[in-house]
Amino acid sequence: MVFSTSDDLGNFRGSENQFYKQLGVDTDWDSVCLGDNHVLLTKTDGTLWSSGENSEGALGVGDELGRLGEVQIGTDTDWVEISASGLQGFNGDSSFAIKSGGTLWSCGANASGQLGLGDNTNRNTFTQVGVGVIWDKISSAHETAFALKTDGTLWSCGDNTYGNLGLLDNSDRNSFTQVGIDTDWADVKCSPQHTLALKTDGTLWSCGRNNAGQLGLGDNVDTNDFNKIGVDTTWTKIGVGGGSSAAVKGGELYTTGDNTSGQLGLGDNTNRNVFVQVGASVAWVDVVVGGNFMIAQLGLP
């Protein structure tokens, strides 16, 4: 079952909802991914669904009409990974999805080339990104996208104002461009302005805007190249959002960056420019970072 507190998730209401409500009666939902104004979902049968704001085609249903309830996208039954992006209060919602065969598809806003299709034209249906390429993971934020291939290479496209694409410059890209030559990337998470990535050796890397210390490098200097954070080799999970970052290693949770709303979970509102451990627990298993909040998951005892 899927529950939501927002009308973007298909509550069929005209007002905001402060309490979780079940979406319909289906019990076969598999995954859900939130943009700021729309949502993508998959079911256990491999079908792809969307709802919410659609002024630039992010729902992938062939028009620009919003949906208050989930609508199936096409008839394919081999969707395995999804990513939805946007920025609250702004147009620019985009959607990405990967099929079981490794093909990558995108739709929605494309002002900065974030769809990776070689142009800056919006799409209202899912369009394949390149051919003959096997993609593994996708992460997107407002006008920015990163993707991993199965060969361990890392690729990025879209807005690059702060060097957040990790391409050694600040120029936008409208096609996915390889980040360096390394073939040992394991995961990536991007915000609209900064990025964290993991390698297979358990090391943690960051690039982009650093005004609040969100890169965890001990300073507040932006960088357009991925820089290794410390010497630890046991990082397993990462999360980015707004001007904050979080990561898990050895069951410990660490946060850095903007803390004006107390989102770092450190008991104060002071920014950090290095990763600081949150509490003493060693049972953290995952973390998700929003614009000014974080949600972390503890493992079962």
C-alpha positions as CSV (number, residue, x, y, z in Angstrom):
1,M,0.0,0.0,0.0
2,V,1.1,3.6,-0.6
3,F,0.2,6.5,1.7
4,S,0.7,10.2,1.2
5,T,0.2,13.6,2.8
6,S,0.2,15.6,-0.4
7,D,-2.2,16.0,-3.3
8,D,0.6,15.5,-5.7
9,L,0.4,11.8,-4.7
10,G,-3.1,11.4,-5.8
11,N,-5.4,12.0,-2.9
12,F,-8.1,13.3,-5.2
13,R,-8.5,16.4,-3.0
14,G,-8.4,20.1,-3.7
15,S,-6.6,21.0,-0.4
16,E,-3.4,20.0,1.3
17,N,-3.6,16.9,3.6
18,Q,-1.7,16.9,6.9
19,F,-2.3,13.2,7.6
20,Y,-1.3,10.1,5.7
21,K,-4.0,8.7,3.6
22,Q,-4.0,5.5,1.7
23,L,-3.9,5.9,-2.1
24,G,-6.8,3.8,-3.5
25,V,-7.0,0.1,-2.5
26,D,-4.1,-1.4,-4.5
27,T,-1.7,-3.5,-2.5
28,D,0.9,-4.1,-5.3
29,W,2.9,-0.9,-5.3
30,D,6.7,-1.5,-5.4
31,S,8.5,1.9,-5.3
32,V,7.7,5.6,-5.1
33,C,9.8,8.6,-6.0
34,L,8.8,12.2,-5.2
35,G,9.5,15.4,-7.2
36,D,8.5,18.6,-5.6
37,N,5.2,18.8,-7.6
38,H,4.7,15.2,-9.0
39,V,5.3,11.6,-8.2
40,L,6.4,8.5,-10.1
41,L,5.5,5.0,-8.9
42,T,6.1,1.4,-10.0
43,K,4.0,-1.7,-9.2
44,T,5.3,-5.2,-8.6
45,D,4.1,-6.1,-12.2
46,G,6.7,-3.7,-13.6
47,T,4.2,-1.0,-14.7
48,L,5.0,2.7,-14.3
49,W,2.5,5.3,-12.9
50,S,2.5,9.0,-12.2
51,S,0.4,11.8,-10.7
52,G,0.6,15.5,-9.9
53,E,1.6,18.7,-11.7
54,N,2.3,18.3,-15.4
55,S,2.7,21.7,-17.0
56,E,5.9,20.6,-18.8
57,G,5.1,17.0,-19.4
58,A,6.8,15.4,-16.4
59,L,4.1,12.8,-16.0
60,G,5.0,11.2,-19.4
61,V,1.4,10.7,-20.4
62,G,1.5,12.7,-23.7
63,D,0.0,15.9,-22.6
64,E,0.5,18.8,-20.1
65,L,-2.6,18.2,-17.9
66,G,-2.1,17.5,-14.2
67,R,-3.5,14.4,-12.6
68,L,-4.9,14.1,-9.1
69,G,-4.9,10.3,-9.3
70,E,-2.3,7.8,-10.4
71,V,-2.3,7.1,-14.2
72,Q,-0.4,4.3,-15.9
73,I,2.3,5.3,-18.3
74,G,2.0,3.2,-21.4
75,T,1.7,-0.6,-21.1
76,D,5.3,-1.7,-20.6
77,T,5.9,-4.0,-17.6
78,D,9.7,-3.9,-17.3
79,W,10.3,-0.6,-15.4
80,V,12.8,-1.1,-12.5
81,E,14.1,2.2,-11.3
82,I,12.7,5.8,-11.2
83,S,13.7,9.3,-10.3
84,A,11.5,12.4,-10.1
85,S,12.8,16.0,-9.8
86,G,11.7,19.6,-9.5
87,L,12.0,22.7,-7.3
88,Q,9.2,24.0,-5.1
89,G,7.6,27.1,-6.4
90,F,9.3,26.8,-9.9
91,N,8.4,25.1,-13.1
92,G,11.0,22.5,-14.1
93,D,9.7,19.1,-13.2
94,S,11.4,16.1,-14.9
95,S,11.2,12.4,-14.7
96,F,13.6,9.5,-15.4
97,A,13.1,5.7,-15.5
98,I,15.2,2.7,-16.3
99,K,13.9,-0.6,-17.8
100,S,15.1,-4.0,-16.8
101,G,17.2,-4.2,-20.0
102,G,19.2,-1.1,-18.9
103,T,17.6,1.5,-21.2
104,L,17.2,5.0,-19.7
105,W,14.2,7.1,-20.5
106,S,13.3,10.8,-19.6
107,C,10.5,13.3,-20.0
108,G,9.4,16.7,-18.7
109,A,11.2,20.0,-18.4
110,N,14.5,20.4,-20.3
111,A,15.6,24.0,-20.0
112,S,19.1,23.1,-19.0
113,G,19.3,19.9,-21.0
114,Q,18.7,17.8,-17.9
115,L,16.9,15.1,-19.9
116,G,20.1,14.2,-21.6
117,L,18.6,14.1,-25.1
118,G,21.0,16.4,-26.8
119,D,18.7,19.5,-26.9
120,N,16.7,21.8,-24.6
121,T,13.2,20.8,-25.7
122,N,10.7,19.6,-23.2
123,R,9.1,16.1,-23.7
124,N,5.7,14.9,-22.5
125,T,6.3,11.3,-23.2
126,F,9.2,9.2,-22.0
127,T,12.0,9.3,-24.6
128,Q,15.0,6.9,-24.7
129,V,18.3,8.4,-23.8
130,G,20.8,7.2,-26.4
131,V,20.9,3.6,-27.8
132,G,23.0,0.6,-27.1
133,V,23.8,1.7,-23.6
134,I,23.2,-0.2,-20.4
135,W,22.3,2.1,-17.5
136,D,22.2,1.0,-13.9
137,K,21.2,3.9,-11.6
138,I,19.7,7.4,-12.0
139,S,19.6,10.4,-9.6
140,S,18.0,13.8,-10.6
141,A,17.3,17.2,-9.1
142,H,16.0,20.4,-10.4
143,E,17.6,20.8,-13.9
144,T,20.4,18.3,-13.1
145,A,20.8,14.5,-13.6
146,F,23.4,11.9,-12.9
147,A,23.4,8.3,-14.1
148,L,25.6,5.2,-13.6
149,K,26.3,2.7,-16.2
150,T,26.8,-1.0,-15.5
151,D,30.5,-0.6,-16.3
152,G,30.9,1.6,-13.2
153,T,31.3,4.9,-15.1
154,L,29.5,8.0,-13.9
155,W,27.7,10.5,-16.2
156,S,26.0,13.8,-15.7
157,C,24.0,16.5,-17.6
158,G,21.9,19.6,-17.1
159,D,22.6,22.7,-15.1
160,N,26.2,23.2,-14.0
161,T,26.2,26.7,-12.4
162,Y,28.2,25.6,-9.4
163,G,30.3,22.9,-11.0
164,N,27.9,20.3,-9.6
165,L,28.2,18.1,-12.6
166,G,31.8,17.3,-11.7
167,L,33.1,18.0,-15.2
168,L,35.9,20.5,-14.3
169,D,33.9,23.5,-15.5
170,N,30.7,25.4,-15.0
171,S,29.1,24.8,-18.4
172,D,25.7,23.2,-18.8
173,R,25.4,19.9,-20.7
174,N,22.4,18.7,-22.7
175,S,23.8,15.2,-23.2
176,F,25.1,12.8,-20.5
177,T,28.8,13.4,-20.3
178,Q,31.2,11.1,-18.6
179,V,32.7,12.3,-15.3
180,G,36.4,11.5,-15.5
181,I,37.6,8.1,-16.5
182,D,37.0,6.1,-13.3
183,T,35.1,2.8,-13.6
184,D,34.5,2.1,-9.9
185,W,31.5,4.4,-9.1
186,A,28.8,2.6,-7.0
187,D,26.1,5.3,-6.2
188,V,25.3,8.9,-6.7
189,K,22.8,11.4,-5.2
190,C,22.4,15.0,-6.5
191,S,20.7,18.1,-5.3
192,P,20.1,21.1,-7.6
193,Q,23.5,22.5,-6.6
194,H,25.8,19.8,-5.1
195,T,26.5,16.1,-5.5
196,L,27.7,13.2,-3.4
197,A,28.9,9.9,-4.8
198,L,30.3,6.6,-3.5
199,K,32.9,4.3,-5.1
200,T,33.1,0.6,-4.8
201,D,36.0,0.9,-2.4
202,G,33.7,2.6,0.1
203,T,35.1,6.1,-0.3
204,L,32.9,9.2,-0.4
205,W,33.2,12.1,-2.9
206,S,31.5,15.4,-3.4
207,C,31.4,18.4,-5.8
208,G,29.4,21.6,-6.5
209,R,28.2,24.4,-4.3
210,N,29.6,24.6,-0.8
211,N,28.3,27.8,0.7
212,A,27.1,26.0,3.8
213,G,29.8,23.4,4.0
214,Q,27.5,20.7,2.4
215,L,30.5,19.1,0.6
216,G,32.0,18.1,3.9
217,L,35.5,19.1,2.9
218,G,36.3,21.4,5.8
219,D,35.7,24.7,4.0
220,N,33.0,26.7,2.1
221,V,34.6,26.7,-1.3
222,D,32.7,25.5,-4.4
223,T,34.4,22.9,-6.5
224,N,33.7,21.6,-10.0
225,D,35.7,18.4,-9.5
226,F,34.8,15.4,-7.3
227,N,36.9,15.5,-4.2
228,K,37.4,12.6,-1.8
229,I,36.1,13.2,1.7
230,G,38.6,12.0,4.3
231,V,40.2,8.6,4.1
232,D,37.3,6.3,5.3
233,T,36.4,3.3,3.2
234,T,33.2,2.1,4.9
235,W,30.6,4.6,3.6
236,T,27.5,2.8,2.4
237,K,24.6,5.2,2.0
238,I,24.3,8.9,1.0
239,G,21.7,11.6,0.8
240,V,21.7,15.2,-0.4
241,G,19.1,18.0,-0.5
242,G,19.0,21.8,-0.3
243,G,22.3,22.8,1.2
244,S,22.8,19.7,3.4
245,S,24.3,16.2,3.1
246,A,24.2,13.0,5.0
247,A,26.0,9.7,4.8
248,V,26.1,6.3,6.7
249,K,29.2,4.3,7.5
250,G,29.4,1.3,9.8
251,G,25.9,2.0,11.0
252,E,26.8,5.5,12.1
253,L,25.0,8.5,10.7
254,Y,26.9,11.7,9.7
255,T,25.6,15.0,8.5
256,T,27.1,18.3,7.2
257,G,26.0,21.6,5.6
258,D,23.1,23.9,6.2
259,N,21.5,23.5,9.6
260,T,19.3,26.6,9.9
261,S,16.2,24.4,10.5
262,G,18.0,21.9,12.6
263,Q,18.0,19.4,9.8
264,L,21.4,18.0,10.6
265,G,19.9,16.4,13.7
266,L,22.8,17.6,15.9
267,G,20.7,19.4,18.5
268,D,21.5,22.9,17.4
269,N,21.1,25.2,14.3
270,T,24.8,25.7,13.5
271,N,26.1,24.8,10.1
272,R,28.9,22.3,9.7
273,N,31.5,22.0,6.9
274,V,32.7,18.5,8.0
275,F,30.6,15.4,8.5
276,V,29.6,15.1,12.2
277,Q,28.2,12.0,13.8
278,V,24.5,12.1,14.8
279,G,24.2,10.6,18.2
280,A,25.8,7.3,19.2
281,S,23.7,4.7,17.4
282,V,25.5,2.3,15.1
283,A,22.2,0.9,13.7
284,W,21.4,3.4,10.9
285,V,20.8,1.8,7.6
286,D,19.6,4.6,5.3
287,V,19.0,8.3,5.0
288,V,17.0,10.7,2.8
289,V,17.6,14.4,2.6
290,G,14.9,17.0,1.6
291,G,15.1,20.8,1.1
292,N,15.4,21.5,4.9
293,F,14.8,18.2,6.6
294,M,16.2,14.6,6.8
295,I,14.6,11.2,7.4
296,A,16.9,8.4,8.6
297,Q,16.1,4.7,9.1
298,L,17.3,2.6,12.0
299,G,17.8,-1.1,11.5
300,L,15.8,-3.7,13.5
301,P,17.4,-4.8,16.7
